[in-house]
């Protein structure tokens, strides 16, 4: 084989390798700082003790809303995250409430949807205690449980808060340049 053929095969091999690399991409989900990606949500804990109305306003001022929980997977992700980042926090507001309803039907303020998934703490719901929902980690024999469950509370009571935002989705692509490469993220709308 001549040196021209060897160089030709080498150039062809490099070109094919570059074409393969140029087409490689990955979907990336991120959160705006200081929010953390927790399951399929971007969450931010605040240990400010506010009533439900102030908590809702606080989250909205950050382009977010109070957290909602649609299923057991989301609740487990929130439980795991809170037990690592804020292990001594006992309660926090959710966007759940029955404000403006005459029946005991709870809705997520953040989505307007009926709260189908209702993992109640023992003895709950106590509808006479209020109209707003919090996630509460009950104590057993003086020891705080590691699982948060829903509890009804008066909306004017004080509690800490967890705000949520929708994660940002983008596509990460590898762009080749002579002698190097760059990673680029393209935001999806």
Secondary structure, DSSP 8 states (H G I E B T S, - for coil): --HHHHHHHHHHHHHHHHHHHHT-EEEEEE--TT-EEETTEEEEEEEEEE-HHHHHHHHHTTT-EE----SHHHHHHHHHHHHHH-TT--EEEEEEE-TT-SSS--EETTT--B-----B-TT---GGG-SEEEEE--EETTEE-S--EEEEE-TTS-EEEEEEE--EEEEEEEEEETTEEEEEEEE--
